Amino acid sequence: MAKATAVDPVEVELEDQEHEQGELDEAALPFGDQLESLGNNVTQFVVERPLAAVGIALGVGFLLGRLFRS
């Protein structure tokens, strides 16, 4: 006679979430590479042209301030 084992619904849900997270991680790999490349480009720009980077940051901040103040 076989014994029935109870399945914990919380454990099953956690396994499903881990599986879905793994699929999302695989889909996001190319974007992670692009994001890393973009970060490297920004870092290089800031190192080579610090005053231009500060000016751009101030300009973007000013524009965002004007947009959200309205």
C-alpha positions in Angstrom: 0.0 0.0 0.0 1.5 3.3 -1.1 1.5 6.3 1.2 0.3 9.6 -0.1 2.5 12.6 0.6 1.2 16.0 1.2 2.5 18.8 -1.1 3.1 22.2 0.6 1.4 24.8 -1.6 3.8 27.5 -0.5 6.8 25.4 -1.6 5.2 24.8 -5.0 4.6 28.5 -5.4 8.2 29.3 -4.5 9.4 26.8 -7.1 7.2 28.3 -9.7 8.5 31.8 -8.9 12.1 30.6 -9.1 11.4 29.1 -12.5 9.8 32.3 -13.7 12.7 34.4 -12.3 15.2 32.1 -14.2 13.4 32.7 -17.4 13.4 36.5 -16.9 17.1 36.4 -16.1 17.9 34.6 -19.3 15.8 37.0 -21.3 17.5 40.0 -19.7 21.1 38.9 -20.4 21.5 40.9 -23.7 20.1 44.0 -22.0 22.5 43.6 -19.1 25.4 43.6 -21.6 24.1 46.7 -23.3 23.5 48.5 -20.0 27.1 47.7 -18.9 28.4 49.0 -22.2 26.4 52.2 -21.8 27.7 52.6 -18.2 31.3 52.3 -19.5 30.6 54.9 -22.2 29.1 57.4 -19.7 32.1 56.8 -17.4 34.5 57.4 -20.2 32.7 60.6 -21.2 32.7 62.0 -17.7 36.4 61.3 -17.3 37.3 62.9 -20.6 34.9 65.9 -20.4 34.0 66.6 -16.7 32.7 70.2 -17.3 30.5 69.0 -20.2 29.1 66.2 -18.0 28.3 68.7 -15.2 26.6 71.0 -17.7 24.5 68.2 -19.1 23.5 67.1 -15.6 22.4 70.6 -14.7 20.5 71.0 -17.9 18.6 67.8 -17.5 17.9 68.6 -13.9 16.6 72.0 -14.9 14.3 70.5 -17.6 13.0 67.9 -15.3 12.3 70.5 -12.6 10.4 72.6 -15.1 8.4 69.6 -16.3 7.3 68.5 -12.9 6.6 72.0 -11.5 3.9 72.6 -14.1 
